[in-house]
Amino acid sequence: MWVAYRTFDKLTPEVDFATELKNGNVAVAIFIAALFVSIAIIVGHALN
């Protein structure tokens, strides 16, 4: 999941996710949570 997050962070250089999270941006937090859930679902199906 960390690799997926870092890859997405590199693909979107105009948005600094860490800074936005520290500033309390709820939309970014929800987006990252959705990213983690979707990656977990994909990995879960791949392992099953």
C-alpha positions in Angstrom: 0.0 0.0 0.0 2.9 2.3 0.7 4.3 1.7 -2.8 0.9 2.5 -4.3 0.6 5.7 -2.3 4.2 6.8 -3.2 3.5 6.0 -6.9 0.3 8.1 -6.9 2.1 10.9 -5.0 4.8 10.9 -7.7 2.2 10.9 -10.5 0.5 14.0 -9.1 3.3 16.4 -8.2 0.9 19.5 -8.1 -0.7 18.1 -4.9 1.3 17.7 -1.8 -0.7 15.1 0.1 1.3 15.2 3.3 1.0 19.0 3.6 -2.7 18.9 2.8 -3.3 16.2 5.5 -1.3 18.3 8.1 -3.5 21.3 7.2 -6.6 19.2 7.9 -7.9 18.8 4.4 -10.7 16.3 4.8 -11.2 15.7 1.1 -7.6 14.6 0.7 -8.0 12.3 3.8 -11.1 10.7 2.3 -9.3 10.3 -1.1 -6.3 8.6 0.4 -8.5 6.3 2.5 -10.4 5.3 -0.6 -7.1 4.7 -2.4 -6.0 2.4 0.4 -9.3 0.5 0.5 -9.2 0.0 -3.3 -5.6 -1.2 -3.2 -6.5 -3.6 -0.4 -9.4 -5.0 -2.4 -7.3 -5.5 -5.5 -4.5 -7.2 -3.5 -7.1 -9.4 -1.6 -8.6 -10.6 -4.9 -5.1 -11.2 -6.4 -4.1 -13.4 -3.4 -7.3 -15.3 -3.3 
